[in-house]
Amino acid sequence: MKLLYNWLKDFVDVTAPAKELASRLALSGTNIAGVEEGSHGAVIDAEVSSNRPDCLGHYGVAREIAAIYGLPLKPVAPKPKESAAQAAGAVRVEIQSPELCGRFTARVIRGAKVQPSPARLKERLEACGLASINNVVDATNYVMLELGHPLHAFDYDLVRGHSIIVRAAKAKEKMRTLDGIERQLDPRVSMVCDGDGARAVGIGGIMGGAETEISFSTKNVLIECAWFEPVAIRRAAKLLKLHTEASTRFGRGADPEMAEVASRRCAELILELAGGELLAGVVDVYSGKRGPKKIALRRSELLRVMGADVADKEIEAILSALGFAPVRVDAQRGSSGSLLAAWECTQPSWRADVEREIDLIEEIARIHGLDKFPPRLPAARQPAARLPQAEAEERLRERLIGLGYQEIVTIPHVNEERDALFRHEGVTPARIANPLSEDANVLRSTGVVTMAGALEWNLNHGQRNARLFEIGRHYRLDGLADRASRKVVPVETRVLTLGATGEAREKGIYEAAREYDLADLKGDMDTIGALAGGLNWEEGGPNWLHPTRGGAIHLQAVIPSPGVAGVNSARNLSGIGFAGQLAKRMAERLRLRQDSTTP
């Protein structure tokens, strides 16, 4: 999120330089990527975490600044001039799917003149990464960046019946969005429709439709400002592969109480930029209104968690500045600094992430300053203990590093198609129910898939010689693990994966360079296999290995021969894996430009 320093000063009279302000925001929990100077002043690049949708607007960040510096926050109270005619007689709103849309407001402006926006507004939008379109659409985007709540403007005359119906999409229903793409919808998607509800004019909380968009011929404007269910928006944006500024804010949980204020502010701005007449009142259908939640805070718990005290006045000042309206409720409320002090706080509508006492303690700590609390370790309830396999893994790791390998740690979320290239026959992959992306929708069923990716990344970035190892886990579903209930259960297995490519020996004065080959890999495997009593090699292997340059590895154990004292014989216990050179067709598919070996 791009934050304009001068825009923030519209809401709080901060005098600190932009870089100092960015540093204080970073210390209070807002990740700052950098500060840049431009013709419009300083621009702070903030990375807003997913639980803080209130900071996706300048006003929300200004509230943070006011709390940090102890400054008053200027209220947002737009008062646009209204006509005698009522909005309720000009537009009708119906929510048929309250589980998808909890609130929908509508205002009507007549006689607006759509034209290019003034330079000051254009500069602010462009500095925040948004292109200017026209004064009406720019007004909706401006208010979104200002207050953090998305809006949409319709050409009122193109809305059939001057009626808005919010419903779930029908199976295989299609509509053309503002970007000109026709999209197929799903019943889990919220649709904004006009007339009798048959025609969709927008995907609720994501993007409007092309049929009712604002143009330079528009005279009358319908302003939509709604609140959509966050989970439904995230699901719909992922399903449609359509991520917008609106879906980002609604998907994280926008403030439902801000909808009417943002609508009023947008109307005020459109009147200023485009003129016209605002019909009196607002059509506001609010089916998902929730009562305020009370949260208790005790000084004893603050002391237990943080290990140090914060003065009563500062606790109340911080919580008041953040909107929690603390009220002292303990019997000693006239006594300052009492260990029994307790407050009752009200959760503000813009902070749905604060639900418990520990959340309030975190708010106090980050604004007060985490550096002001003494560092200490919490009391241990039980001594730390090493895992049973820790010593064996350390020996294995030391030997691999001694052989010239470097340890890597990869993310086990992989693409299902790539995982299938290396998956053993009969193995059922562990699919992720809610993957972060389509390219990471299963847990790896073998360590080879991520090792091949690591080799590919190194080669593509100019690192021709690489010897890598990873001690990780692979994941599978096993129907035999719980035969009694006949359920398929997930199974995690720790696995060692090696990968090598490039030169085994660099060119020297007396020796020529030599490529890493199967003999080198076999030698390294035998060296580490000695830790477990030795390895046996047999012909054969999966189809991703070269047919003549690979094999199966079996663990070897020494078992005394019965009846003959002092005589031992080696006996093969079990197969533990495969090793060899990647098949040529596999290397070509993975775009590996040179031979690679992996066990």
Buried (B, 14 or more C-beta within 10 A) or exposed (E): BBBBBEBBBBBBEBEBEBBEBBBBBBBBBBEBEEBEEEEBBBBBBBEBEEBBBBBBBBBBBBBBBBBBBEBEBBEBEBEBEBBEBBBBEBBBBEBEBEEBBBBBBBBBBBEBEBEBBEEEBBBBBBBBEBEBBBBBBBBBBBBBBBBBBBBBBBBBBBBBEBBBBBBBBBEEBEBEBBEEEEBEBBEEBBBBBBBEBEBBBBBBBBBBBBBBBBEEEBBBBBBBBBBBBBEBBBBBBBBBEBEBBBBBBBBBBBBBBBBBBBBBBBBBBBBEBBEBBBBBBBBBBBEBEEEEEEBEBBBEBBBEBBEEBBEBEBBBBBBEBBBBBBBBBBEEBEEEEBEEBBBBBBBBBBBBBBEEBEBBBBBBBBBBEBEEBEEEEEEEEEEEEEEEEEEEEEEBBEBBEEBEBEEBEBEBBBBBEBBEBBBEEEBBBBEBEEBEEEEBBBBBBBBBBBBBBBBBEBBEEEEEBBBBBBBBBBBBBBEEEEEEEEEBEEBEEEBBBBBBBBBBEEEEEEEEEEEBBBEBBBEBBEBBBEEBEBBBBEEEBBEBBBEEBBBBBBBBEEEEEEEEEEEEEEEEBEEBBBBBBBBEEBBEBBEBEBBBBBB
